[in-house]
Amino acid sequence: MSDLRIGVLGYGGRAALAALAHRPGDGSRIAAVCDPRPERLALARDRYGDEPLLTSREDDFLAAGLDAVFVMSPDYLHERHAVAVLEAGAAAYVEKPMAITTAGCDRMLSTAARTGSRLYVGHNMRHMPVIAAMRRLIDKGAVGQVKAVWCRHFVGHGGDFYFKDWHAERAKGTGLLLQKGAHDIDVIHWLAGGYTRQAVAIGGLTVYGEAGRRDGAGGYLAPGAWTAERLATWPPAAQAGLSPALDVEDLSMMLMTLDNGVRASYQQCHYTPDYWRNYTVIGDAGRLENFGDGPGAEIRVWNSRRHAGYPGAPDQAVAIGANDGGHGGADPLIVAEFLRYARDGGETVTSIVAAREAVAAGCAATESLRSGGIPVRVPEIKRSDL
């Protein structure tokens, strides 16, 4: 079996994910890297040597005879880059969110359908052990028929991650309800077994918008760059280096009505002192929720009546063990699935339709938020785009 020739378009914070595909002689290898920043190409050379094509020219990259490409560029470039890769006849792995507009997602879907090139979107949380275990419990009827799904997301490092570079600008990401929430909306849809058809939201720029603190773009702070000093920045008002162009919300609350009658809610805050997310699934015969989402996490299920205080002893508890790789072991699994899909096709745990629906719901909720909480319908996919 010859190696798939893999390209990386955008050698940024998620480049380590593509590195999992570099297995020369074992099915795949990095054959080309494209990035406009010389310092990023230098990092790629340090990692892969001089054998791959290292270029800042997208045309040269797309002409390199690649079998598959990891599109790791900023969100506002996903649509253009994915369409170009698909038109070139290569399989495209696109980081989430699929695009920053619903129309952009639909253009990607229609391009894949027309060209026959394989499109894949990196919703790696579907491969996270805790999420996969929750899905299995639901499928086995652990809570009966699902009626509601709630998610609370405390983004404790929001000031370091999302308010110092392009993430802070509506024009380049629509908003963090989409950019950060796309994962959670997709998980909500997956656990609920349906897609959002109407969304309503409220929120605002409630902390990081204070005057006098937008003193220059500090740049994205990757986890490996964290220091005790940076982590000790508290309270949030002590943050410096925020983008002068900052206009996205730091607090969002979203309500969803799904096509199967399930109701869902999603809350996101970027200035909490802690970082974690919690999903609660309520059915007509019980409730389950996760406590933690990495190694050592636990899923608890309640099916019998009781009057104990929250959380109380559950009727069932499922422990989540340790797994190798980023995002609780999800990153190696999603790369392996993409490589298999690029070579052979077939079914995948992720879904490009679901990825589009997550963006569509996030965009509709953002529109609602910015219009004062007016309910917004989520447009359905045109069959002609599939």
DRENVEXDREN-354409 format. One record per residue (C-alpha): x, y, z; residue number from 1. Coordinates in Angstrom, 3 decimals, decimal comma. Example, Ala and Ser with C-alpha at 12.3 -4.5 7.8 and 13.67 -1.06 7.14 Angstrom:
DRENVEXDREN-354409
x:y:z:nr
12,300:-4,500:7,800:1
13,670:-1,060:7,140:2
This chain:
DRENVEXDREN-354409
x:y:z:nr
0,000:0,000:0,000:1
1,501:3,310:-1,069:2
1,497:6,265:1,292:3
-1,202:8,885:0,920:4
0,386:12,236:0,108:5
-0,923:14,612:2,783:6
-0,868:18,402:2,740:7
-1,286:20,891:5,580:8
-2,873:24,221:4,634:9
-2,271:26,579:7,550:10
0,495:25,547:9,943:11
-0,932:27,021:13,128:12
-2,248:25,923:16,493:13
-3,716:22,644:15,224:14
-0,661:21,573:13,212:15
0,067:18,898:15,813:16
-3,122:17,152:14,708:17
-1,857:16,792:11,142:18
1,441:15,448:12,495:19
-0,473:12,324:13,532:20
-0,873:11,598:9,805:21
2,895:11,563:9,186:22
3,591:7,840:9,092:23
6,024:7,298:6,199:24
5,914:3,722:4,977:25
2,805:3,022:7,056:26
0,130:4,540:4,867:27
0,530:8,327:4,896:28
3,108:11,094:5,011:29
3,194:14,876:5,026:30
4,159:15,876:1,483:31
3,451:19,629:1,508:32
2,864:22,492:3,932:33
1,494:25,904:2,950:34
1,492:28,959:5,189:35
2,066:32,672:4,449:36
4,261:33,092:7,540:37
7,973:32,250:7,108:38
8,332:31,425:10,792:39
5,628:28,779:10,498:40
7,295:27,192:7,480:41
10,502:27,128:9,507:42
8,674:25,192:12,216:43
7,397:22,747:9,587:44
10,943:22,264:8,310:45
12,114:21,530:11,849:46
9,398:18,883:12,150:47
9,481:17,277:8,690:48
12,834:18,214:7,188:49
13,363:19,342:3,596:50
11,491:16,502:1,878:51
7,987:18,053:1,896:52
7,162:21,039:-0,273:53
7,186:24,096:1,997:54
5,555:27,076:0,326:55
3,586:30,250:0,884:56
1,962:29,934:-2,555:57
-1,429:28,211:-2,522:58
-1,271:27,479:-6,266:59
1,998:25,569:-5,891:60
0,589:23,693:-2,912:61
-2,590:22,666:-4,740:62
-0,558:21,504:-7,755:63
1,586:19,178:-5,643:64
-0,422:16,044:-6,428:65
-1,837:15,627:-2,936:66
-4,303:12,907:-1,983:67
-5,654:14,663:1,102:68
-5,289:18,030:2,834:69
-5,751:19,195:6,403:70
-7,319:22,668:6,180:71
-6,040:24,287:9,376:72
-6,271:27,938:8,330:73
-8,282:30,542:10,293:74
-12,049:30,054:10,243:75
-12,746:32,812:7,719:76
-10,566:30,977:5,170:77
-12,122:27,529:5,582:78
-14,664:27,969:2,806:79
-12,189:29,255:0,196:80
-9,487:26,768:1,076:81
-11,776:23,738:1,287:82
-13,405:24,533:-2,054:83
-9,959:24,881:-3,664:84
-8,817:21,549:-2,235:85
-11,980:19,783:-3,381:86
-11,691:21,310:-6,853:87
-8,108:20,001:-6,998:88
-9,428:16,481:-6,457:89
-8,057:15,918:-2,949:90
-9,944:14,852:0,165:91
-10,347:17,757:2,588:92
-10,220:17,621:6,382:93
-11,606:20,965:7,582:94
-11,199:22,082:11,166:95
-14,387:23,134:12,918:96
-16,342:25,252:12,422:97
-16,951:24,131:8,856:98
-17,297:27,782:7,769:99
-18,376:31,066:9,329:100
-21,667:31,272:7,396:101
-24,383:28,788:6,526:102
-24,032:29,730:2,857:103
-20,317:28,935:3,054:104
-21,074:25,460:4,389:105
-23,620:24,864:1,636:106
-21,083:25,901:-1,006:107
-18,632:23,354:0,388:108
-21,276:20,619:0,356:109
-22,298:21,355:-3,220:110
-18,649:21,442:-4,344:111
-18,008:18,042:-2,782:112
-21,123:16,633:-4,432:113
-20,197:18,032:-7,844:114
-16,519:17,063:-7,838:115
-16,839:13,746:-6,028:116
-13,979:14,772:-3,730:117
-14,325:13,663:-0,118:118
-15,145:16,281:2,503:119
-14,645:15,719:6,228:120
-15,055:18,128:9,161:121
-13,020:17,765:12,354:122
-15,678:17,508:15,044:123
-13,352:15,460:17,202:124
-15,586:15,585:20,268:125
-17,648:12,772:18,751:126
-14,555:10,626:19,352:127
-14,010:11,813:22,936:128
-14,548:8,819:25,244:129
-16,933:10,670:27,563:130
-19,154:11,870:24,698:131
-19,092:8,486:22,959:132
-20,075:6,804:26,242:133
-22,965:9,227:26,735:134
-24,192:8,465:23,233:135
-24,020:4,702:23,893:136
-25,990:5,057:27,128:137
-28,667:7,084:25,348:138
-28,866:4,552:22,504:139
-29,373:1,785:25,080:140
-32,306:3,671:26,593:141
-30,608:4,728:29,828:142
-32,885:7,785:30,170:143
-35,746:6,709:27,939:144
-36,716:9,041:25,109:145
-34,587:12,194:25,134:146
-36,611:15,340:25,785:147
-34,007:17,977:26,692:148
-30,253:18,575:26,491:149
-28,389:21,283:28,403:150
-24,768:22,356:28,103:151
-22,792:24,777:30,262:152
-19,356:25,746:28,959:153
-17,005:27,658:31,252:154
-14,186:28,964:29,037:155
-11,809:30,053:31,771:156
-8,960:30,869:29,379:157
-11,131:32,885:27,006:158
-9,236:36,109:27,584:159
-5,962:34,465:26,605:160
-7,316:32,404:23,720:161
-9,992:34,340:21,868:162
-9,775:38,078:22,456:163
-6,260:38,893:21,249:164
-6,253:37,883:17,569:165
-8,682:37,326:14,681:166
-11,070:35,330:16,922:167
-12,100:38,660:18,478:168
-13,537:40,045:15,212:169
-17,051:39,352:13,972:170
-15,919:39,805:10,377:171
-13,448:36,932:10,718:172
-15,433:34,445:12,759:173
-19,080:35,607:13,059:174
-18,821:35,212:16,849:175
-17,708:32,896:19,625:176
-21,194:31,437:19,954:177
-20,326:29,858:16,587:178
-16,534:29,535:16,792:179
-16,317:28,003:20,261:180
-19,865:26,684:20,379:181
-19,768:24,659:17,150:182
-18,360:21,661:19,048:183
-21,024:21,832:21,724:184
-23,901:22,413:19,319:185
-22,804:19,368:17,318:186
-22,633:17,268:20,497:187
-26,080:18,494:21,567:188
-27,482:17,528:18,170:189
-25,769:14,111:18,313:190
-27,018:13,302:21,810:191
-30,517:14,588:21,024:192
-30,809:12,828:17,670:193
-31,965:15,910:15,780:194
-31,047:19,315:14,390:195
-31,981:22,833:15,476:196
-34,725:24,454:13,414:197
-35,262:27,572:15,556:198
-32,844:29,411:17,837:199
-33,097:32,320:20,216:200
-30,228:33,836:22,189:201
-29,117:36,663:24,440:202
-25,657:37,796:25,481:203
-23,127:40,547:25,093:204
-19,602:41,849:25,475:205
-19,908:42,188:29,224:206
-16,319:42,201:30,557:207
-13,668:42,385:27,836:208
-15,311:45,365:26,184:209
-14,335:47,820:28,888:210
-12,584:50,924:27,557:211
-8,831:51,340:27,903:212
-7,797:47,679:27,685:213
-7,680:47,135:23,931:214
-4,015:47,997:23,755:215
-2,906:45,802:20,878:216
-3,390:42,294:19,523:217
-1,508:39,954:21,829:218
-1,849:36,921:19,571:219
-3,301:33,480:20,180:220
-1,896:31,859:23,323:221
-1,457:28,148:22,629:222
-1,718:25,800:25,633:223
2,013:25,074:25,481:224
2,698:28,785:25,956:225
0,851:29,005:29,240:226
2,946:30,150:32,158:227
2,204:30,496:35,836:228
2,268:34,252:35,362:229
-0,281:34,172:32,535:230
-2,533:31,750:34,385:231
-2,402:34,027:37,423:232
-3,934:36,936:35,473:233
-6,988:37,690:37,588:234
-9,525:39,168:37,664:235
-10,420:39,188:33,942:236
-10,204:42,978:33,899:237
-6,433:42,574:34,393:238
-6,044:41,143:30,888:239
-3,801:43,187:28,594:240
-3,094:42,995:24,889:241
-6,723:42,597:23,839:242
-7,422:43,203:20,166:243
-8,387:46,787:19,233:244
-10,898:45,258:16,812:245
-12,639:43,223:19,536:246
-16,397:43,118:18,913:247
-17,510:39,551:19,738:248
-19,540:38,572:22,793:249
-17,906:37,094:25,897:250
-21,208:35,802:27,334:251
-23,862:33,914:25,318:252
-27,021:31,992:26,181:253
-28,819:30,034:23,474:254
-32,124:28,125:23,337:255
-32,856:25,605:20,578:256
-35,949:23,833:19,270:257
-34,945:20,703:17,354:258
-36,748:19,067:14,455:259
-37,622:16,013:16,599:260
-39,209:18,079:19,373:261
-36,216:18,046:21,729:262
-35,485:21,343:23,475:263
-31,900:22,318:24,219:264
-29,891:25,094:25,811:265
-26,276:26,200:25,604:266
-24,472:28,699:27,832:267
-20,937:29,961:27,209:268
-18,840:32,312:29,380:269
-15,261:33,419:28,653:270
-14,222:34,874:31,988:271
-14,871:32,179:34,589:272
-12,015:31,241:36,937:273
-12,267:27,581:35,852:274
-12,490:25,690:32,562:275
-14,901:22,814:32,026:276
-18,070:21,812:30,224:277
-21,055:19,861:31,413:278
-23,775:18,129:29,392:279
-27,086:17,113:30,948:280
-29,494:14,861:29,035:281
-33,043:14,477:30,341:282
-35,387:11,783:29,066:283
-38,832:10,553:30,015:284
-37,263:7,812:32,164:285
-34,190:9,433:33,700:286
-31,337:11,885:33,506:287
-27,611:11,644:32,884:288
-24,734:14,097:32,966:289
-20,953:14,131:32,816:290
-18,666:15,234:35,617:291
-15,486:16,167:33,760:292
-14,759:15,465:30,102:293
-11,261:13,968:30,185:294
-9,475:11,095:31,923:295
-11,025:10,507:35,319:296
-14,399:11,853:34,215:297
-17,593:10,096:35,214:298
-21,068:9,858:33,715:299
-23,858:9,565:36,265:300
-27,356:8,283:35,518:301
-30,446:8,747:37,683:302
-33,583:6,660:37,067:303
-35,270:6,359:40,474:304
-37,028:8,986:42,562:305
-35,111:10,460:45,503:306
-34,992:13,589:47,613:307
-31,248:13,804:48,207:308
-29,512:17,068:47,417:309
-27,707:17,530:44,142:310
-25,991:15,539:42,814:311
-27,057:12,637:45,051:312
-26,036:9,036:44,579:313
-26,735:7,941:40,985:314
-28,362:4,693:39,940:315
-25,462:4,096:37,557:316
-21,977:5,561:37,200:317
-19,633:5,057:34,239:318
-15,969:5,925:34,781:319
-13,919:7,255:31,854:320
-10,357:5,945:31,774:321
-7,205:7,511:30,398:322
-6,548:7,528:26,647:323
-3,449:8,550:24,751:324
-3,570:11,616:22,525:325
-5,073:15,076:22,575:326
-8,659:15,804:23,591:327
-8,905:12,668:25,728:328
-7,657:10,426:22,937:329
-10,017:11,853:20,325:330
-7,343:13,394:18,073:331
-5,633:10,121:17,027:332
-9,035:8,541:16,425:333
-10,315:11,324:14,198:334
-7,107:11,447:12,145:335
-7,260:7,678:11,655:336
-10,901:7,944:10,574:337
-10,113:10,719:8,091:338
-7,202:8,832:6,541:339
-9,342:5,724:6,128:340
-12,132:7,824:4,644:341
-9,735:9,628:2,275:342
-8,465:6,299:0,976:343
-11,542:4,077:1,031:344
-14,639:6,198:1,697:345
-17,447:4,652:3,749:346
-19,299:5,671:6,891:347
-17,785:7,982:9,517:348
-18,685:8,927:13,082:349
-18,485:12,578:12,092:350
-20,923:14,040:9,583:351
-20,578:16,884:7,105:352
-24,346:17,422:7,249:353
-24,169:17,654:11,045:354
-21,210:20,033:10,770:355
-23,275:22,285:8,530:356
-26,221:22,121:10,926:357
-23,993:23,142:13,850:358
-22,855:26,224:11,915:359
-26,404:27,028:10,803:360
-27,654:26,862:14,395:361
-24,735:28,962:15,666:362
-25,275:31,602:12,987:363
-29,009:31,756:13,664:364
-28,407:32,116:17,408:365
-25,859:34,874:16,835:366
-28,344:36,717:14,632:367
-30,954:36,364:17,360:368
-28,566:37,587:20,055:369
-27,646:40,695:18,073:370
-31,264:41,476:17,252:371
-32,369:41,540:20,885:372
-33,399:37,913:21,275:373
-35,795:37,595:18,341:374
-36,307:33,891:17,399:375
-34,573:32,952:14,125:376
-35,401:30,011:11,877:377
-32,516:27,787:10,825:378
-32,507:27,163:7,052:379
-32,650:23,541:5,997:380
-30,150:22,005:3,594:381
-31,150:21,957:-0,053:382
-31,125:18,409:-1,378:383
-29,360:19,751:-4,462:384
-26,323:20,562:-2,292:385
-25,834:16,907:-1,292:386
